[in-house]
Amino acid sequence: MTEKAELDPMCLKGTIAAAVTNRGELIPCCRCDDPHTIKDSEFAKLLSVSKISDYDSIEEIAQTKEWKDFENNLRNNIAPPACWWTCIKNKEEKYYQTLTIINPENQEQKHIERR
């Protein structure tokens, strides 16, 4: 029997702070500024509306559809690699070697190795 991995997102609980990349983008936390995460197609949607210079406030960014969708996805265990590496419940060594993420919407599997 395979144990189902679940997220416990620190950014939603307020136990980890949002961050700003050296490209001027707001991201949920500093750990999201990772090559695997930046290349993630869903995370790219978030980045597309996260350039701080395009807004009057951080709150304005957080109210975009993309940021609200990202939050909803986190609540449903749909997340980019950095979120899994950082916020998985019951962290065990096995999750840090090869991570298999199953999208609940289409059962698509994504295998990611952490190096």
C-alpha atoms as a printed R data frame, in Angstrom:
    type eleno elety resid chain resno      x      y       z
1   ATOM     1    CA   MET     A     1  0.000  0.000   0.000
2   ATOM     2    CA   THR     A     2  1.420  3.378  -1.033
3   ATOM     3    CA   GLU     A     3  1.203  6.260   1.384
4   ATOM     4    CA   LYS     A     4 -0.437  9.323  -0.150
5   ATOM     5    CA   ALA     A     5  1.735 12.399   0.195
6   ATOM     6    CA   GLU     A     6  0.050 15.582   1.394
7   ATOM     7    CA   LEU     A     7  1.126 19.176   1.711
8   ATOM     8    CA   ASP     A     8  1.094 21.321   4.833
9   ATOM     9    CA   PRO     A     9  1.821 24.694   3.166
10  ATOM    10    CA   MET     A    10  3.735 26.982   5.519
11  ATOM    11    CA   CYS     A    11  2.937 30.011   3.353
12  ATOM    12    CA   LEU     A    12 -0.790 29.523   3.976
13  ATOM    13    CA   LYS     A    13 -0.232 29.158   7.723
14  ATOM    14    CA   GLY     A    14  1.981 32.242   7.900
15  ATOM    15    CA   THR     A    15  4.979 30.302   9.216
16  ATOM    16    CA   ILE     A    16  7.154 31.187   6.234
17  ATOM    17    CA   ALA     A    17  7.402 34.585   4.563
18  ATOM    18    CA   ALA     A    18  6.840 35.533   0.947
19  ATOM    19    CA   ALA     A    19  9.979 36.519  -0.935
20  ATOM    20    CA   VAL     A    20 11.153 38.673  -3.818
21  ATOM    21    CA   THR     A    21 13.428 37.265  -6.502
22  ATOM    22    CA   ASN     A    22 16.393 39.155  -7.928
23  ATOM    23    CA   ARG     A    23 14.152 39.547 -11.011
24  ATOM    24    CA   GLY     A    24 11.690 41.642  -8.976
25  ATOM    25    CA   GLU     A    25  8.976 38.967  -8.733
26  ATOM    26    CA   LEU     A    26  6.931 38.171  -5.661
27  ATOM    27    CA   ILE     A    27  6.974 34.446  -4.838
28  ATOM    28    CA   PRO     A    28  5.288 32.472  -2.023
29  ATOM    29    CA   CYS     A    29  8.617 31.797  -0.286
30  ATOM    30    CA   CYS     A    30 12.324 31.930  -1.060
31  ATOM    31    CA   ARG     A    31 12.466 28.194  -1.717
32  ATOM    32    CA   CYS     A    32 10.304 28.653  -4.819
33  ATOM    33    CA   ASP     A    33 13.212 30.408  -6.532
34  ATOM    34    CA   ASP     A    34 14.500 27.013  -7.635
35  ATOM    35    CA   PRO     A    35 15.196 25.850 -11.218
36  ATOM    36    CA   HIS     A    36 12.724 22.943 -11.055
37  ATOM    37    CA   THR     A    37  9.984 25.217  -9.742
38  ATOM    38    CA   ILE     A    38 10.674 28.122 -12.100
39  ATOM    39    CA   LYS     A    39 10.359 25.683 -15.042
40  ATOM    40    CA   ASP     A    40  7.049 24.265 -13.728
41  ATOM    41    CA   SER     A    41  4.235 25.244 -16.142
42  ATOM    42    CA   GLU     A    42  1.724 25.955 -13.371
43  ATOM    43    CA   PHE     A    43  4.214 28.053 -11.414
44  ATOM    44    CA   ALA     A    44  4.972 30.018 -14.578
45  ATOM    45    CA   LYS     A    45  1.358 31.241 -14.514
46  ATOM    46    CA   LEU     A    46  1.961 32.668 -11.043
47  ATOM    47    CA   LEU     A    47  5.200 34.327 -12.105
48  ATOM    48    CA   SER     A    48  3.497 35.904 -15.115
49  ATOM    49    CA   VAL     A    49  1.516 38.177 -12.772
50  ATOM    50    CA   SER     A    50  4.142 38.637 -10.045
51  ATOM    51    CA   LYS     A    51  6.390 41.446 -11.299
52  ATOM    52    CA   ILE     A    52  6.245 43.935  -8.410
53  ATOM    53    CA   SER     A    53  6.902 46.967 -10.604
54  ATOM    54    CA   ASP     A    54  3.632 46.246 -12.468
55  ATOM    55    CA   TYR     A    55  1.498 46.849  -9.355
56  ATOM    56    CA   ASP     A    56  0.822 49.479  -6.723
57  ATOM    57    CA   SER     A    57  1.022 46.993  -3.824
58  ATOM    58    CA   ILE     A    58  1.879 43.433  -2.854
59  ATOM    59    CA   GLU     A    59 -1.761 42.940  -1.844
60  ATOM    60    CA   GLU     A    60 -2.791 43.718  -5.412
61  ATOM    61    CA   ILE     A    61 -0.602 40.853  -6.654
62  ATOM    62    CA   ALA     A    62 -2.008 38.457  -4.060
63  ATOM    63    CA   GLN     A    63 -5.540 39.226  -5.243
64  ATOM    64    CA   THR     A    64 -4.907 38.163  -8.843
65  ATOM    65    CA   LYS     A    65 -6.665 35.087 -10.208
66  ATOM    66    CA   GLU     A    66 -3.326 33.312 -10.612
67  ATOM    67    CA   TRP     A    67 -2.379 33.777  -6.950
68  ATOM    68    CA   LYS     A    68 -5.837 32.665  -5.804
69  ATOM    69    CA   ASP     A    69 -5.605 29.619  -8.098
70  ATOM    70    CA   PHE     A    70 -2.159 28.823  -6.667
71  ATOM    71    CA   GLU     A    71 -3.556 28.928  -3.125
72  ATOM    72    CA   ASN     A    72 -6.471 26.694  -4.107
73  ATOM    73    CA   ASN     A    73 -4.088 24.241  -5.764
74  ATOM    74    CA   LEU     A    74 -1.935 24.088  -2.626
75  ATOM    75    CA   ARG     A    75 -5.014 23.262  -0.574
76  ATOM    76    CA   ASN     A    76 -5.658 20.378  -3.010
77  ATOM    77    CA   ASN     A    77 -2.085 19.028  -3.025
78  ATOM    78    CA   ILE     A    78 -1.264 20.430  -6.457
79  ATOM    79    CA   ALA     A    79  2.049 22.240  -6.224
80  ATOM    80    CA   PRO     A    80  5.432 22.823  -7.822
81  ATOM    81    CA   PRO     A    81  8.519 20.892  -6.673
82  ATOM    82    CA   ALA     A    82  9.749 23.420  -4.084
83  ATOM    83    CA   CYS     A    83  6.456 23.222  -2.221
84  ATOM    84    CA   TRP     A    84  6.691 19.441  -2.022
85  ATOM    85    CA   TRP     A    85 10.301 19.529  -0.854
86  ATOM    86    CA   THR     A    86  9.558 22.185   1.764
87  ATOM    87    CA   CYS     A    87  5.997 21.586   2.955
88  ATOM    88    CA   ILE     A    88  5.262 17.871   2.683
89  ATOM    89    CA   LYS     A    89  3.569 16.375   5.749
90  ATOM    90    CA   ASN     A    90  5.490 13.689   7.610
91  ATOM    91    CA   LYS     A    91  8.794 14.386   5.900
92  ATOM    92    CA   GLU     A    92 10.845 11.279   5.402
93  ATOM    93    CA   GLU     A    93 14.101 10.717   3.578
94  ATOM    94    CA   LYS     A    94 12.381  8.787   0.770
95  ATOM    95    CA   TYR     A    95 10.541 11.926  -0.356
96  ATOM    96    CA   TYR     A    96 13.793 13.763  -0.792
97  ATOM    97    CA   GLN     A    97 15.343 11.293  -3.189
98  ATOM    98    CA   THR     A    98 12.631 10.890  -5.813
99  ATOM    99    CA   LEU     A    99  9.326 12.645  -5.488
100 ATOM   100    CA   THR     A   100  6.254 11.415  -7.342
101 ATOM   101    CA   ILE     A   101  3.465 13.945  -7.619
102 ATOM   102    CA   ILE     A   102  0.043 12.828  -8.805
103 ATOM   103    CA   ASN     A   103 -2.287 15.506 -10.136
104 ATOM   104    CA   PRO     A   104 -5.722 14.676  -8.652
105 ATOM   105    CA   GLU     A   105 -7.520 16.199 -11.638
106 ATOM   106    CA   ASN     A   106 -6.105 13.906 -14.321
107 ATOM   107    CA   GLN     A   107 -4.011 11.367 -12.350
108 ATOM   108    CA   GLU     A   108 -0.928 12.458 -14.300
109 ATOM   109    CA   GLN     A   109  2.265 11.515 -12.505
110 ATOM   110    CA   LYS     A   110  5.361 13.671 -12.326
111 ATOM   111    CA   HIS     A   111  8.638 12.200 -11.030
112 ATOM   112    CA   ILE     A   112 11.199 14.636  -9.743
113 ATOM   113    CA   GLU     A   113 14.642 13.859  -8.370
114 ATOM   114    CA   ARG     A   114 16.176 16.279  -5.945
115 ATOM   115    CA   ARG     A   115 19.862 16.853  -6.505
